[in-house]
Amino acid sequence: MSPKQLGLLQGTLDVLVLQALAGEPRHGYGVAEWIRRTSDGTLEIEDGALYTSLHRMAKRELLASTWGVSENNRRAKYYSLTPHGRRELEASTQEWALYAEAMAKVLAAGR
């Protein structure tokens, strides 16, 4: 694993996708690009995993989707958060903040 790109821990993809959609609707490529850009290229999302996540969360009614036209004039499915998705993002954000804080404490112990 290169120091620049990290693999995703199990369970992180959904919360990353929810966060990517918190500000505005995006199509799949837009979600992946937002995550890559926001993480300074550290997190790269594979297409198969991304679309599996989008479909799974749409099925759980965390996301809504509509068809639109992308920046390069192509038909694309745009995803947005539902109210249930916003609640899930809030809960997941709190859980991940606690997890990250605990990990930082453990990794700093004994230094």
N, CA, C and O of each residue as an XYZ file, in Angstrom:
444
protein
N       0.843     -1.177      0.000
C       0.000      0.000      0.000
C       0.888      1.239      0.000
O       1.783      1.370      0.834
N       0.642      2.120     -0.913
C       1.453      3.333     -0.971
C       1.046      4.275      0.146
O      -0.098      4.239      0.597
N       1.960      5.114      0.599
C       1.608      6.040      1.674
C       0.564      7.058      1.220
O      -0.139      7.630      2.054
N       0.452      7.293     -0.083
C      -0.501      8.293     -0.574
C      -1.928      7.763     -0.625
O      -2.863      8.518     -0.358
N      -2.128      6.480     -0.961
C      -3.465      5.925     -1.073
C      -3.672      4.835     -0.037
O      -2.832      3.950      0.127
N      -4.789      4.906      0.654
C      -5.109      3.937      1.689
C      -6.336      3.140      1.288
O      -7.245      3.664      0.644
N      -6.358      1.887      1.667
C      -7.561      1.089      1.473
C      -8.601      1.521      2.487
O      -8.269      2.025      3.560
N      -9.860      1.320      2.139
C     -10.933      1.698      3.057
C     -11.151      0.610      4.093
O     -11.134     -0.577      3.770
N     -11.352      1.011      5.323
C     -11.744      0.075      6.364
C     -13.191     -0.334      6.128
O     -13.987      0.446      5.605
N     -13.525     -1.549      6.512
C     -14.895     -2.017      6.366
C     -15.848     -1.029      7.037
O     -15.607     -0.593      8.163
N     -16.915     -0.685      6.350
C     -17.933      0.199      6.915
C     -17.702      1.672      6.670
O     -18.544      2.489      7.044
N     -16.594      2.040      6.057
C     -16.341      3.468      5.861
C     -16.952      4.015      4.583
O     -17.261      5.204      4.509
N     -17.132      3.175      3.581
C     -17.589      3.678      2.283
C     -18.950      4.350      2.377
O     -19.137      5.435      1.826
N     -19.895      3.736      3.056
C     -21.229      4.326      3.126
C     -21.211      5.711      3.755
O     -21.868      6.623      3.253
N     -20.478      5.882      4.837
C     -20.453      7.203      5.483
C     -19.740      8.223      4.600
O     -20.107      9.398      4.601
N     -18.730      7.796      3.851
C     -18.071      8.711      2.915
C     -19.032      9.148      1.819
O     -19.067     10.322      1.449
N     -19.809      8.207      1.303
C     -20.783      8.531      0.256
C     -21.854      9.469      0.804
O     -22.216     10.447      0.151
N     -22.358      9.177      1.989
C     -23.363     10.061      2.595
C     -22.815     11.477      2.750
O     -23.508     12.449      2.453
N     -21.575     11.592      3.214
C     -20.970     12.922      3.386
C     -20.804     13.624      2.044
O     -21.022     14.831      1.941
N     -20.419     12.871      1.016
C     -20.246     13.462     -0.316
C     -21.558     14.029     -0.844
O     -21.564     14.977     -1.629
N     -22.668     13.442     -0.407
C     -23.976     13.888     -0.886
C     -24.654     14.879      0.055
O     -25.761     15.338     -0.230
N     -24.017     15.212      1.155
C     -24.625     16.100      2.147
C     -24.854     17.512      1.606
O     -25.834     18.165      1.966
N     -23.959     17.976      0.751
C     -24.074     19.348      0.268
C     -24.934     19.518     -0.962
O     -25.615     20.532     -1.111
N     -24.911     18.532     -1.852
C     -25.660     18.643     -3.105
C     -25.767     17.272     -3.759
O     -24.962     16.384     -3.476
N     -26.753     17.095     -4.630
C     -26.846     15.828     -5.370
C     -25.628     15.656     -6.278
O     -25.090     16.630     -6.806
N     -25.207     14.416     -6.449
C     -24.071     14.101     -7.324
C     -24.330     12.776     -8.015
O     -25.048     11.921     -7.497
N     -23.742     12.616     -9.184
C     -23.769     11.307     -9.839
C     -22.597     10.502     -9.302
O     -21.747     11.035     -8.588
N     -22.548      9.206     -9.649
C     -21.529      8.315     -9.086
C     -20.114      8.821     -9.256
O     -19.342      8.842     -8.297
N     -19.761      9.233    -10.480
C     -18.407      9.739    -10.705
C     -18.155     10.978     -9.841
O     -17.058     11.153     -9.310
N     -19.161     11.829     -9.701
C     -19.021     13.029     -8.874
C     -18.775     12.698     -7.415
O     -18.014     13.389     -6.737
N     -19.420     11.637     -6.927
C     -19.204     11.191     -5.544
C     -17.758     10.735     -5.374
O     -17.071     11.153     -4.442
N     -17.306      9.873     -6.285
C     -15.928      9.358     -6.203
C     -14.909     10.487     -6.309
O     -13.918     10.507     -5.579
N     -15.151     11.408     -7.200
C     -14.231     12.536     -7.392
C     -14.209     13.437     -6.158
O     -13.142     13.903     -5.757
N     -15.369     13.688     -5.550
C     -15.436     14.519     -4.346
C     -14.623     13.877     -3.223
O     -13.872     14.563     -2.530
N     -14.769     12.570     -3.043
C     -14.023     11.862     -1.996
C     -12.528     11.926     -2.283
O     -11.739     12.197     -1.378
N     -12.131     11.682     -3.521
C     -10.717     11.727     -3.892
C     -10.151     13.119     -3.651
O      -9.092     13.264     -3.040
N     -10.846     14.134     -4.125
C     -10.375     15.517     -4.005
C     -10.335     15.967     -2.538
O      -9.373     16.598     -2.100
N     -11.385     15.636     -1.791
C     -11.463     16.062     -0.393
C     -10.403     15.398      0.471
O      -9.936     15.981      1.450
N     -10.022     14.172      0.107
C      -8.990     13.452      0.870
C      -7.594     13.680      0.283
O      -6.658     12.947      0.605
N      -7.454     14.686     -0.569
C      -6.170     14.981     -1.228
C      -5.601     13.758     -1.938
O      -4.390     13.537     -1.943
N      -6.495     12.961     -2.540
C      -6.065     11.803     -3.303
C      -5.745     10.569     -2.482
O      -5.349      9.546     -3.039
N      -5.907     10.642     -1.179
C      -5.590      9.507     -0.321
C      -6.616      8.386     -0.463
O      -6.260      7.210     -0.396
N      -7.876      8.739     -0.657
C      -8.932      7.743     -0.770
C      -9.427      7.671     -2.208
O      -9.964      8.639     -2.747
N      -9.239      6.520     -2.810
C      -9.722      6.244     -4.169
C     -10.805      5.183     -4.053
O     -10.589      4.139     -3.438
N     -11.953      5.440     -4.631
C     -13.070      4.520     -4.539
C     -13.191      3.745     -5.849
O     -13.248      4.340     -6.924
N     -13.230      2.425     -5.756
C     -13.414      1.596     -6.940
C     -14.868      1.683     -7.391
O     -15.782      1.704     -6.566
N     -15.077      1.733     -8.704
C     -16.427      1.882     -9.260
C     -17.385      0.812     -8.747
O     -18.502      1.129     -8.339
N     -16.964     -0.446     -8.762
C     -17.847     -1.528     -8.337
C     -18.321     -1.350     -6.906
O     -19.502     -1.533     -6.612
N     -17.414     -0.998     -6.026
C     -17.763     -0.794     -4.617
C     -18.678      0.417     -4.458
O     -19.626      0.386     -3.674
N     -18.391      1.479     -5.203
C     -19.194      2.698     -5.105
C     -20.635      2.438     -5.526
O     -21.567      2.792     -4.805
N     -20.821      1.823     -6.684
C     -22.178      1.611     -7.176
C     -22.929      0.588     -6.344
O     -24.150      0.682     -6.220
N     -22.243     -0.377     -5.775
C     -22.883     -1.305     -4.842
C     -23.382     -0.545     -3.620
O     -24.496     -0.774     -3.149
N     -22.552      0.357     -3.112
C     -22.924      1.172     -1.958
C     -24.116      2.083     -2.283
O     -25.061      2.166     -1.499
N     -24.076      2.754     -3.417
C     -25.177      3.644     -3.813
C     -26.491      2.867     -3.924
O     -27.521      3.317     -3.423
N     -26.460      1.710     -4.574
C     -27.679      0.918     -4.738
C     -28.187      0.383     -3.400
O     -29.391      0.377     -3.143
N     -27.270     -0.060     -2.559
C     -27.650     -0.584     -1.238
C     -28.314      0.518     -0.403
O     -29.334      0.283      0.245
N     -27.736      1.706     -0.424
C     -28.304      2.790      0.384
C     -29.607      3.318     -0.206
O     -30.480      3.763      0.539
N     -29.756      3.278     -1.522
C     -31.029      3.668     -2.144
C     -32.117      2.675     -1.742
O     -33.253      3.067     -1.474
N     -31.772      1.407     -1.701
C     -32.724      0.366     -1.303
C     -33.166      0.557      0.150
O     -34.311      0.274      0.501
N     -32.249      1.037      0.983
C     -32.554      1.305      2.401
C     -33.225      2.668      2.592
O     -33.507      3.073      3.720
N     -33.479      3.368      1.490
C     -34.141      4.681      1.476
C     -33.330      5.766      2.177
O     -33.883      6.717      2.728
N     -31.999      5.603      2.146
C     -31.110      6.655      2.636
C     -30.842      7.668      1.525
O     -30.507      8.823      1.788
N     -30.996      7.217      0.284
C     -30.749      8.053     -0.893
C     -31.951      8.033     -1.812
O     -32.672      7.039     -1.900
N     -32.155      9.145     -2.496
C     -33.126      9.236     -3.581
C     -32.325      9.462     -4.858
O     -31.199      9.956     -4.810
N     -32.900      9.103     -5.988
C     -32.172      9.314     -7.238
C     -33.101      9.872     -8.312
O     -34.300      9.593     -8.341
N     -32.501     10.668     -9.190
C     -33.204     11.221    -10.344
C     -32.233     11.230    -11.514
O     -31.017     11.285    -11.328
N     -32.778     11.176    -12.710
C     -31.930     11.235    -13.904
C     -31.716     12.690    -14.285
O     -32.620     13.518    -14.173
N     -30.505     12.986    -14.735
C     -30.151     14.332    -15.179
C     -29.061     14.255    -16.220
O     -28.741     13.184    -16.736
N     -28.495     15.410    -16.520
C     -27.427     15.495    -17.510
C     -26.154     15.930    -16.792
O     -26.158     16.908    -16.045
N     -25.072     15.202    -17.021
C     -23.795     15.489    -16.360
C     -23.105     16.688    -16.998
O     -23.579     17.251    -17.985
N     -21.974     17.062    -16.410
C     -21.196     18.206    -16.890
C     -20.735     18.018    -18.335
O     -20.574     18.994    -19.067
N     -20.521     16.764    -18.749
C     -20.074     16.512    -20.121
C     -21.238     16.077    -21.017
O     -21.061     15.365    -22.006
N     -22.438     16.534    -20.631
C     -23.643     16.386    -21.455
C     -24.071     14.926    -21.650
O     -24.587     14.566    -22.708
N     -23.859     14.099    -20.640
C     -24.286     12.702    -20.683
C     -25.389     12.468    -19.666
O     -25.448     13.135    -18.633
N     -26.249     11.529    -19.962
C     -27.310     11.160    -19.034
C     -26.674     10.473    -17.823
O     -25.844      9.578    -17.977
N     -27.063     10.893    -16.628
C     -26.483     10.341    -15.404
C     -27.535     10.310    -14.302
O     -28.435     11.148    -14.255
N     -27.403      9.333    -13.426
C     -28.286      9.248    -12.266
C     -27.663     10.050    -11.130
O     -26.526      9.800    -10.730
N     -28.411     11.006    -10.622
C     -27.963     11.848     -9.518
C     -28.596     11.350     -8.222
O     -29.791     11.061     -8.164
N     -27.769     11.257     -7.190
C     -28.210     10.781     -5.886
C     -28.233     11.950     -4.905
O     -27.401     12.856     -4.970
N     -29.206     11.907     -3.996
C     -29.282     12.924     -2.938
C     -29.716     12.228     -1.652
O     -30.277     11.133     -1.677
N     -29.447     12.882     -0.541
C     -29.822     12.327      0.760
C     -31.311     12.514      1.006
O     -31.885     13.555      0.688
N     -31.919     11.496      1.573
C     -33.286     11.607      2.076
C     -33.192     12.083      3.528
O     -32.097     12.105      4.090
N     -34.302     12.459      4.141
C     -34.242     12.796      5.573
C     -33.670     11.636      6.405
O     -32.907     11.860      7.345
N     -34.038     10.418      6.058
C     -33.488      9.241      6.754
C     -31.973      9.161      6.542
O     -31.236      8.815      7.466
N     -31.508      9.477      5.333
C     -30.076      9.485      5.032
C     -29.332     10.539      5.830
O     -28.205     10.304      6.267
N     -29.946     11.695      6.026
C     -29.310     12.753      6.833
C     -29.168     12.310      8.290
O     -28.149     12.574      8.927
N     -30.185     11.644      8.808
C     -30.095     11.127     10.189
C     -29.011     10.057     10.294
O     -28.266     10.014     11.273
N     -28.926      9.198      9.286
C     -27.891      8.162      9.269
C     -26.497      8.790      9.214
O     -25.582      8.328      9.896
N     -26.334      9.832      8.412
C     -25.044     10.525      8.329
C     -24.667     11.112      9.680
O     -23.520     10.995     10.110
N     -25.609     11.731     10.343
C     -25.324     12.331     11.660
C     -24.890     11.254     12.661
O     -23.902     11.429     13.374
N     -25.619     10.160     12.710
C     -25.280      9.078     13.641
C     -23.926      8.467     13.285
O     -23.106      8.223     14.170
N     -23.688      8.223     12.013
C     -22.422      7.627     11.583
C     -21.244      8.554     11.847
O     -20.166      8.099     12.228
N     -21.447      9.838     11.646
C     -20.389     10.819     11.901
C     -19.983     10.797     13.369
O     -18.794     10.830     13.688
N     -20.956     10.741     14.253
C     -20.666     10.680     15.685
C     -19.919      9.399     16.038
O     -18.958      9.431     16.808
N     -20.353      8.274     15.482
C     -19.689      6.992     15.756
C     -18.243      7.010     15.266
O     -17.340      6.566     15.975
N     -18.020      7.528     14.044
C     -16.668      7.551     13.495
C     -15.767      8.522     14.244
O     -14.568      8.274     14.372
N     -16.323      9.625     14.742
C     -15.521     10.568     15.530
C     -15.035      9.897     16.815
O     -13.878     10.059     17.204
N     -15.912      9.149     17.469
C     -15.518      8.424     18.682
C     -14.467      7.366     18.371
O     -13.495      7.212     19.110
N     -14.662      6.646     17.283
C     -13.724      5.611     16.867
C     -12.349      6.213     16.562
O     -11.326      5.694     17.007
N     -12.334      7.308     15.802
C     -11.070      7.951     15.436
C     -10.345      8.479     16.677
O      -9.123      8.372     16.781
N     -11.098      9.042     17.607
C     -10.496      9.538     18.846
C      -9.884      8.393     19.649
O      -8.776      8.517     20.170
N     -10.608      7.280     19.747
C     -10.095      6.123     20.485
C      -8.850      5.554     19.816
O      -7.886      5.209     20.498
N      -8.858      5.454     18.504
C      -7.696      4.951     17.756
C      -6.484      5.865     17.973
O      -5.371      5.380     18.175
N      -6.694      7.169     17.933
C      -5.594      8.120     18.141
C      -4.992      7.936     19.524
O      -3.771      7.988     19.672
N      -5.817      7.722     20.536
C      -5.321      7.503     21.902
C      -4.491      6.228     21.989
O      -3.416      6.213     22.589
N      -5.001      5.162     21.384
C      -4.290      3.879     21.428
C      -2.958      3.980     20.691
O      -1.936      3.505     21.185
N      -2.968      4.598     19.510
C      -1.737      4.703     18.728
C      -0.699      5.617     19.371
O       0.501      5.452     19.153
N      -1.166      6.589     20.169
C      -0.246      7.509     20.828
C       0.275      6.955     22.160
O       1.250      7.474     22.704
N      -0.351      5.933     22.674
C       0.052      5.369     23.960
C       1.468      4.801     23.877
O       1.831      4.148     22.899
N       2.236      5.051     24.886
C       3.579      4.489     24.959
C       4.609      5.204     24.122
O       5.727      4.708     23.981
N       4.288      6.312     23.580
C       5.275      7.061     22.788
C       6.095      7.944     23.652
O       6.975      8.648     23.157
